[in-house]
């Protein structure tokens, strides 16, 4: 794979950590907003940090080498990378479907309890889902790569470079 120069070449473990922080930050922002009240300005500031941090980390993931593999044209990656990318796409579709089903169940439960969820809640939900959907393939590719590196390092002499 020939990687353009403007992509960050993070290791698998670094990409995994950064993308996990981005996903947790974005969903943490969305879920914690349900507990937000006017008399808690510290929580409001913390939620702003979660949103800003998750968004900035997502941008870093968009310009990482794993994002390149996740979004590269087929002629720029080899067959193994193409198979991994297709597997990551399938898992990402599963992630989106599960999130949408959980969102629908959450809406039904809230309505059953008499809680009205306004359009801002749906906008925030879709914002989190959209941004995390863009970085989940990179996260999965880094996760699988880190697991492969760990497995190789367990072999006798596996950590030695050839």
Buried (B, 14 or more C-beta within 10 A) or exposed (E): EEEEEEBBEBEBBBBBBBBBBBBBBBBBBBEBBEEEEEEEEEBEEBBEEBBEBBBEBBEBBBEBBBBBBBBBEEEBBEEEBBEBBEBBBEBBEEBBEEBEEEBEEBBEEBEEEEEEBEEEBEEBBEBBBEBBBBBBBBBBBBBBBBEEBEEEEEEEEEEEEE
